[in-house]
């Protein structure tokens, strides 16, 4: 929706790819990069199928490789839905689930406030993969060895077992790294310390992947090229993901010595029907809560939208330049600094109404003010 006077411009979210479905209201997307990963798997896996099934021609091997790629995608999706469902059950909103080049990603809108919650969410994915591996394993041992269907069942079992084991490795952003962070967080009481442990674990995991790939080349193993391609990509994924986790954790750190009182602007209540030009003059750098005659708050006056509206129609009601107030844009002045920073970084709003323990407005916190203060303290 294009910005209007009553709808202030906000950051746009990338749709992330093709919408496959919705699960519990959460969009499941197929990233364009997934097709590149699928093509790479088919290319590397087709010769391996020919070796395992000597009677299979090139095209039959390619078709089996393509079918296996789809089975792998479904397995990864179920793995991610395990994370998604547990997060939703714990009351944490999930923005989307996305399949991409190197696997899948469940984007949780808020950081779990407790280490046990992060641990449970992280463990859910590998648990689903292990269940799928066991189910495929039962089929594997029940079938007569040989043939295309048998091979697909075997590879699905092995793939899910590999997904579970790989994700349990103790390095961020893998599930094992998140479990390590949760455990360290629980022991030390500091989430940042847990992130540091997960980043160190990621370096160890990436090094081990490269070593394993090189061993395959040295030993001239049957899957040496498939192993090399997968390991290099996964090592890059782990290193890049760990760095992103470290950067995100730094952004979530409230600078020492900075208080909320230094940042909030004084609050002024005005009737929602006030002329927008008068509301701008009355604001004078303060946060403005627009209230209807029945006492219900319409929203916070958005200065940019108000200035745009006042340029052409200064007598229009200020309500038309209001940014809505909802539970996500209300902050308690007694909340921890980390919780406030987390909210401001994850909720798409430019300003937040700060209230005291009795529910009375005590100020307005603008996103730009918080960012400027953090940059100044860290600069």
C-alpha positions as CSV (number, residue, x, y, z in Angstrom):
1,X,0.0,0.0,0.0
2,X,1.5,3.4,-1.0
3,X,1.9,5.8,1.9
4,X,-0.8,8.3,2.4
5,X,-1.4,11.1,4.9
6,X,-3.1,8.7,7.2
7,X,-0.7,5.8,6.6
8,X,2.9,6.9,7.2
9,X,5.6,5.3,5.1
10,X,7.1,2.2,6.7
11,X,9.9,-0.1,5.7
12,X,8.7,-2.7,3.2
13,X,9.2,-6.4,3.8
14,X,10.7,-8.6,1.1
15,X,8.2,-11.2,0.1
16,X,11.0,-13.8,0.1
17,X,9.8,-15.8,-2.9
18,X,6.9,-17.9,-4.1
19,X,4.1,-18.5,-1.5
20,X,3.5,-22.2,-1.2
21,X,1.0,-22.3,1.6
22,X,0.2,-21.0,5.0
23,X,0.5,-23.0,8.2
24,X,-1.3,-21.6,11.3
25,X,-1.4,-18.3,9.4
26,X,2.3,-18.3,8.8
27,X,3.4,-17.9,5.1
28,X,5.6,-20.7,3.7
29,X,7.8,-19.3,0.9
30,X,10.1,-20.9,-1.7
31,X,13.0,-18.6,-2.2
32,X,14.4,-18.2,-5.8
33,X,17.7,-19.4,-4.5
34,X,16.2,-22.8,-3.8
35,X,16.1,-23.6,-7.5
36,X,19.8,-23.1,-7.7
37,X,20.3,-25.4,-4.8
38,X,18.0,-28.0,-6.3
39,X,19.8,-27.9,-9.6
40,X,23.2,-28.3,-7.9
41,X,21.9,-31.4,-5.9
42,X,20.5,-32.9,-9.1
43,X,23.8,-32.3,-10.9
44,X,26.0,-33.8,-8.2
45,X,23.6,-36.6,-7.2
46,X,22.8,-38.0,-10.7
47,X,26.3,-39.7,-11.2
48,X,26.0,-41.2,-7.7
49,X,22.6,-42.7,-8.6
50,X,24.2,-44.3,-11.6
51,X,26.8,-46.0,-9.5
52,X,24.3,-47.3,-6.9
53,X,21.9,-48.5,-9.6
54,X,24.2,-49.7,-12.5
55,X,21.2,-50.4,-14.7
56,X,19.9,-46.9,-14.6
57,X,20.5,-44.6,-17.5
58,X,21.5,-41.0,-17.3
59,X,17.9,-39.7,-17.7
60,X,16.5,-42.2,-15.2
61,X,19.2,-41.2,-12.7
62,X,18.5,-37.5,-13.3
63,X,14.7,-38.1,-12.6
64,X,15.5,-40.0,-9.4
65,X,17.8,-37.2,-8.3
66,X,15.1,-34.6,-9.0
67,X,12.5,-36.7,-7.0
68,X,15.0,-37.0,-4.2
69,X,15.5,-33.2,-4.2
70,X,11.7,-32.7,-3.8
71,X,11.7,-35.3,-0.9
72,X,14.6,-33.4,0.7
73,X,12.7,-30.1,0.4
74,X,9.6,-31.6,2.0
75,X,11.8,-33.0,4.8
76,X,13.4,-29.6,5.4
77,X,10.0,-27.9,5.4
78,X,8.7,-30.3,8.0
79,X,11.9,-29.7,10.0
80,X,11.2,-25.9,9.9
81,X,7.5,-26.3,10.7
82,X,8.7,-28.1,13.9
83,X,10.4,-24.8,14.9
84,X,7.4,-22.8,13.8
85,X,4.7,-24.7,15.7
86,X,6.7,-24.8,18.9
87,X,7.4,-21.0,18.7
88,X,3.7,-20.3,18.1
89,X,2.8,-22.6,21.1
90,X,5.2,-20.6,23.3
91,X,3.4,-17.3,22.2
92,X,6.2,-16.1,19.9
93,X,5.0,-14.7,16.6
94,X,6.5,-16.2,13.4
95,X,7.0,-13.9,10.5
96,X,7.5,-16.6,7.8
97,X,9.0,-20.0,7.0
98,X,11.3,-19.9,4.0
99,X,13.1,-22.6,1.9
100,X,16.3,-21.3,0.3
101,X,19.5,-22.4,-1.3
102,X,21.0,-24.2,1.7
103,X,17.9,-25.4,3.5
104,X,15.2,-23.6,5.4
105,X,14.7,-20.8,7.9
106,X,12.0,-20.0,10.4
107,X,11.9,-16.3,11.0
108,X,10.6,-15.6,14.5
109,X,9.7,-12.0,15.0
110,X,10.9,-11.7,18.6
111,X,13.8,-13.2,20.5
112,X,12.7,-15.8,23.0
113,X,12.8,-14.0,26.4
114,X,13.9,-17.2,28.2
115,X,16.7,-19.6,27.5
116,X,14.4,-22.6,27.9
117,X,12.2,-21.3,25.2
118,X,15.1,-20.9,22.8
119,X,16.2,-24.4,23.6
120,X,12.8,-25.9,23.0
121,X,12.3,-24.1,19.7
122,X,15.8,-25.2,18.5
123,X,15.3,-28.8,19.5
124,X,12.0,-29.2,17.7
125,X,13.5,-29.2,14.2
126,X,16.0,-32.0,14.7
127,X,13.3,-34.0,16.6
128,X,11.1,-33.9,13.5
129,X,14.0,-34.9,11.3
130,X,14.8,-37.9,13.5
131,X,11.2,-39.0,13.5
132,X,11.2,-38.8,9.6
133,X,14.5,-40.8,9.5
134,X,13.0,-43.5,11.7
135,X,9.9,-43.7,9.6
136,X,11.9,-44.0,6.4
137,X,14.3,-46.4,8.1
138,X,11.4,-48.8,8.9
139,X,10.5,-48.8,5.1
140,X,14.1,-49.3,4.2
141,X,14.4,-52.5,6.2
142,X,11.0,-53.7,5.2
143,X,11.8,-53.5,1.5
144,X,13.8,-55.8,-0.7
145,X,17.1,-54.1,-1.6
146,X,17.4,-52.7,-5.1
147,X,15.2,-50.6,-7.4
148,X,14.4,-46.9,-7.7
149,X,11.7,-46.9,-4.9
150,X,14.1,-48.6,-2.4
151,X,16.8,-46.1,-3.2
152,X,14.5,-43.1,-2.7
153,X,13.4,-44.5,0.7
154,X,17.1,-45.2,1.7
155,X,18.2,-41.7,0.7
156,X,15.3,-40.1,2.4
157,X,16.2,-41.9,5.6
158,X,19.9,-41.0,5.3
159,X,19.1,-37.4,4.3
160,X,16.8,-36.8,7.3
161,X,19.4,-38.4,9.6
162,X,22.0,-36.1,8.1
163,X,19.8,-33.0,8.5
164,X,19.2,-33.9,12.2
165,X,22.9,-34.6,12.9
166,X,24.1,-31.6,11.0
167,X,21.7,-29.2,12.7
168,X,22.7,-30.6,16.1
169,X,26.3,-29.5,15.6
170,X,27.1,-26.9,18.3
171,X,27.6,-23.8,16.2
172,X,25.3,-20.9,15.3
173,X,23.1,-20.5,13.3
174,X,22.5,-24.3,13.5
175,X,20.0,-25.6,16.0
176,X,22.8,-27.2,18.0
177,X,24.4,-23.7,18.3
178,X,21.1,-22.3,19.5
179,X,20.8,-25.0,22.1
180,X,24.4,-24.3,23.2
181,X,23.5,-20.6,23.4
182,X,20.4,-21.4,25.5
183,X,22.4,-23.7,27.8
184,X,25.2,-21.1,28.3
185,X,22.5,-18.3,28.7
186,X,20.8,-20.4,31.4
187,X,24.1,-21.0,33.2
188,X,25.6,-17.5,33.0
189,X,22.4,-15.5,32.9
190,X,23.7,-13.6,29.8
191,X,22.4,-14.2,26.3
192,X,25.5,-12.5,24.8
193,X,27.8,-15.0,26.4
194,X,25.7,-17.8,24.9
195,X,26.1,-16.1,21.5
196,X,29.8,-16.0,21.9
197,X,29.9,-19.7,22.7
198,X,27.8,-20.4,19.6
199,X,30.1,-18.3,17.4
200,X,33.2,-20.2,18.6
201,X,31.3,-23.5,18.0
202,X,30.5,-22.3,14.4
203,X,34.2,-21.8,13.7
204,X,34.9,-25.4,14.9
205,X,32.0,-26.8,12.8
206,X,33.1,-25.0,9.6
207,X,36.7,-26.2,10.0
208,X,35.5,-29.8,10.6
209,X,33.4,-29.6,7.4
210,X,36.3,-28.5,5.3
211,X,38.5,-31.2,6.7
212,X,35.9,-33.9,6.0
213,X,35.6,-32.7,2.4
214,X,39.3,-32.8,1.9
215,X,39.5,-36.3,3.3
216,X,36.9,-37.4,0.7
217,X,39.2,-36.0,-2.0
218,X,42.3,-37.6,-0.6
219,X,40.6,-41.0,-0.1
220,X,38.9,-40.7,-3.6
221,X,35.6,-41.6,-2.0
222,X,32.6,-42.4,-4.2
223,X,30.8,-39.2,-3.2
224,X,33.8,-36.9,-3.1
225,X,32.5,-34.2,-5.4
226,X,29.1,-34.2,-3.8
227,X,30.7,-34.0,-0.4
228,X,33.0,-31.2,-1.4
229,X,30.2,-29.1,-2.9
230,X,27.9,-29.6,0.1
231,X,30.6,-29.1,2.7
232,X,31.9,-25.9,1.2
233,X,28.4,-24.4,0.9
234,X,27.6,-25.5,4.5
235,X,30.8,-24.1,5.9
236,X,30.1,-20.8,4.3
237,X,26.5,-20.9,5.6
238,X,27.7,-21.6,9.1
239,X,30.3,-18.8,9.1
240,X,28.0,-16.2,7.5
241,X,25.2,-17.2,9.8
242,X,27.3,-17.0,13.0
243,X,28.6,-13.6,12.0
244,X,25.0,-12.4,11.4
245,X,24.0,-13.8,14.8
246,X,26.9,-11.9,16.5
247,X,26.0,-8.7,14.7
248,X,22.3,-9.0,15.7
249,X,23.2,-9.7,19.3
250,X,25.3,-6.5,19.3
251,X,22.4,-4.6,18.0
252,X,20.3,-5.9,20.8
253,X,22.7,-4.7,23.5
254,X,21.6,-1.6,25.2
255,X,24.6,0.8,25.7
256,X,25.8,1.1,29.3
257,X,24.7,4.3,31.0
258,X,21.9,5.1,28.6
259,X,18.5,5.5,30.3
260,X,15.0,5.5,28.8
261,X,14.3,8.8,30.4
262,X,17.0,10.4,28.3
263,X,15.3,9.3,25.1
264,X,11.5,9.8,25.6
265,X,9.9,13.0,24.5
266,X,7.3,14.7,26.7
267,X,3.8,13.7,25.8
268,X,0.9,16.0,24.8
269,X,-2.7,15.0,24.4
270,X,-4.8,16.8,21.8
271,X,-8.3,16.2,20.4
272,X,-8.2,14.1,17.2
273,X,-10.3,16.6,15.4
274,X,-7.7,19.4,15.9
275,X,-6.5,21.0,12.7
276,X,-3.3,19.3,11.7
277,X,-1.5,22.7,11.3
278,X,-2.3,23.6,14.9
279,X,-1.3,20.2,16.1
280,X,2.1,20.6,14.5
281,X,2.7,24.0,16.2
282,X,1.5,22.6,19.6
283,X,3.8,19.6,19.3
284,X,7.1,21.6,19.4
285,X,9.2,18.5,19.6
286,X,6.9,16.6,21.9
287,X,5.0,13.4,21.3
288,X,1.3,14.0,20.5
289,X,-1.4,11.5,21.5
290,X,-4.6,12.2,19.5
291,X,-7.7,11.5,21.5
292,X,-11.3,11.3,20.3
293,X,-14.2,12.9,22.2
294,X,-15.1,9.5,23.8
295,X,-11.6,9.4,25.3
296,X,-10.2,6.7,23.0
297,X,-6.7,7.3,21.7
298,X,-6.6,7.4,17.9
299,X,-2.9,7.2,17.6
300,X,0.3,9.2,17.7
301,X,0.8,12.2,15.5
302,X,3.3,11.3,12.7
303,X,5.3,14.5,12.1
304,X,6.3,13.6,8.5
305,X,2.7,12.8,7.5
306,X,1.4,15.8,9.4
307,X,3.7,18.2,7.6
308,X,2.8,16.7,4.2
309,X,-0.9,17.1,5.0
310,X,-0.5,20.6,6.5
311,X,1.2,21.8,3.4
312,X,-1.9,21.5,1.3
313,X,-4.8,21.3,3.8
314,X,-3.7,22.7,7.2
315,X,-7.3,22.6,8.6
316,X,-7.7,18.8,8.0
317,X,-8.2,16.8,11.3
318,X,-4.9,15.7,12.8
319,X,-6.4,12.2,13.0
320,X,-5.6,11.8,9.3
321,X,-1.9,12.0,10.2
322,X,-2.0,9.6,13.1
323,X,0.2,6.5,13.5
324,X,-2.1,3.9,15.2
325,X,-1.4,2.8,18.7
326,X,-1.6,-1.0,19.3
327,X,-0.2,-3.4,21.9
328,X,3.1,-3.7,20.0
329,X,3.7,0.0,20.0
330,X,3.1,0.5,23.7
331,X,6.1,0.3,26.1
332,X,6.1,0.0,29.8
333,X,8.6,2.4,31.4
334,X,9.4,-0.5,33.8
335,X,10.4,-2.9,31.0
336,X,14.1,-3.9,30.7
337,X,16.2,-2.0,28.3
338,X,16.8,-5.2,26.2
339,X,13.1,-5.8,25.9
340,X,12.5,-2.2,24.7
341,X,15.3,-2.4,22.2
342,X,14.0,-5.7,20.9
343,X,10.5,-4.3,20.4
344,X,11.7,-1.2,18.6
345,X,13.9,-3.3,16.3
346,X,11.2,-5.8,15.4
347,X,8.0,-3.7,15.3
348,X,7.5,-1.7,12.1
349,X,6.6,1.6,13.7
350,X,8.4,5.0,13.9
351,X,7.3,5.9,17.5
352,X,6.1,4.1,20.6
353,X,3.9,5.3,23.4
354,X,5.6,4.8,26.8
355,X,3.2,4.4,29.8
356,X,3.8,4.0,33.5
357,X,2.6,1.1,35.7
358,X,-0.8,2.7,36.2
359,X,-1.3,3.0,32.4
360,X,-0.8,6.7,32.1
361,X,1.2,8.1,29.1
362,X,4.6,9.2,30.3
363,X,6.3,9.9,27.0
364,X,6.9,9.0,23.4
365,X,10.0,7.1,22.2
366,X,10.9,7.6,18.5
367,X,12.9,5.0,16.7
368,X,15.2,7.6,15.2
369,X,16.0,9.0,18.7
370,X,17.0,5.6,20.0
371,X,19.1,4.8,17.0
372,X,20.9,8.2,17.2
373,X,21.6,7.7,20.9
374,X,23.0,4.2,20.4
375,X,25.2,5.4,17.5
376,X,26.5,8.3,19.6
377,X,27.3,6.0,22.6
378,X,29.0,3.3,20.5
379,X,30.8,5.8,18.2
